[in-house]
């Protein structure tokens, strides 16, 4: 549980850094930048695949909880 909390604390900071208008929602570019900053997915195709999963209708409104949920389903651990 502590590892999970530690990850979320670091993830919170990263999410806030890429949420440029601080509305708690990422657009496509912010999402891609966030995912690449995690250094888990390096391939552009992987990032595009994740984007399609989290925002299948391209509405450009990706929430914090959607990203956390998607990452928890797609990765065992996420780097700092």
C-alpha positions as CSV (number, residue, x, y, z in Angstrom):
1,X,0.0,0.0,0.0
2,X,2.8,2.4,0.8
3,X,4.3,1.9,-2.7
4,X,1.0,2.7,-4.2
5,X,0.7,5.9,-2.1
6,X,4.2,6.8,-3.0
7,X,3.5,6.4,-6.7
8,X,0.3,8.4,-6.6
9,X,2.0,11.2,-4.7
10,X,4.6,11.5,-7.5
11,X,2.0,11.0,-10.1
12,X,-0.1,13.8,-8.7
13,X,2.8,16.2,-9.1
14,X,3.4,15.1,-12.7
15,X,-0.3,15.3,-13.6
16,X,-0.5,18.9,-12.2
17,X,2.6,19.9,-14.1
18,X,1.1,18.8,-17.5
19,X,-2.4,20.0,-16.7
20,X,-1.4,23.5,-18.0
21,X,-4.7,25.2,-17.3
22,X,-5.1,23.4,-13.9
23,X,-8.7,22.3,-14.6
24,X,-8.0,18.6,-13.6
25,X,-8.5,17.5,-17.2
26,X,-5.8,16.8,-19.8
27,X,-6.1,17.3,-23.6
28,X,-4.4,15.0,-26.0
29,X,-1.0,16.8,-26.0
30,X,-0.9,17.0,-22.2
31,X,-1.8,13.3,-21.9
32,X,1.0,12.3,-24.3
33,X,3.5,14.5,-22.5
34,X,2.5,13.0,-19.2
35,X,2.8,9.4,-20.4
36,X,6.2,10.0,-22.0
37,X,7.4,11.7,-18.8
38,X,6.6,8.5,-16.9
39,X,9.3,6.7,-19.0
40,X,7.3,3.5,-19.2
41,X,6.1,3.9,-22.7
42,X,8.7,5.2,-25.1
43,X,7.2,4.2,-28.4
44,X,4.8,6.7,-30.0
45,X,2.5,3.8,-31.1
46,X,2.1,2.6,-27.5
47,X,1.2,6.1,-26.4
48,X,-1.3,6.4,-29.2
49,X,-2.8,3.1,-28.2
50,X,-3.2,4.3,-24.6
51,X,-4.8,7.5,-25.9
52,X,-7.3,5.5,-27.9
53,X,-8.2,3.5,-24.8
54,X,-8.6,6.5,-22.5
55,X,-10.2,8.8,-25.0
56,X,-11.9,6.7,-27.6
57,X,-14.1,9.5,-28.9
58,X,-11.3,12.1,-29.0
59,X,-13.2,14.5,-26.8
60,X,-9.9,15.9,-25.4
61,X,-11.1,15.6,-21.8
62,X,-9.0,13.0,-20.0
63,X,-9.4,13.1,-16.2
64,X,-7.0,12.2,-13.5
65,X,-9.0,9.1,-12.5
66,X,-9.2,7.9,-16.1
67,X,-5.4,8.1,-16.4
68,X,-4.8,6.3,-13.1
69,X,-7.3,3.6,-14.0
70,X,-5.8,3.1,-17.4
71,X,-2.2,2.9,-16.1
72,X,-3.2,0.5,-13.3
73,X,-4.7,-1.8,-16.0
74,X,-1.7,-1.5,-18.4
75,X,1.3,-1.5,-16.2
76,X,2.5,-3.4,-13.2
77,X,4.8,-0.5,-12.1
78,X,5.3,2.9,-13.4
79,X,8.7,4.6,-13.2
80,X,9.4,7.9,-11.5
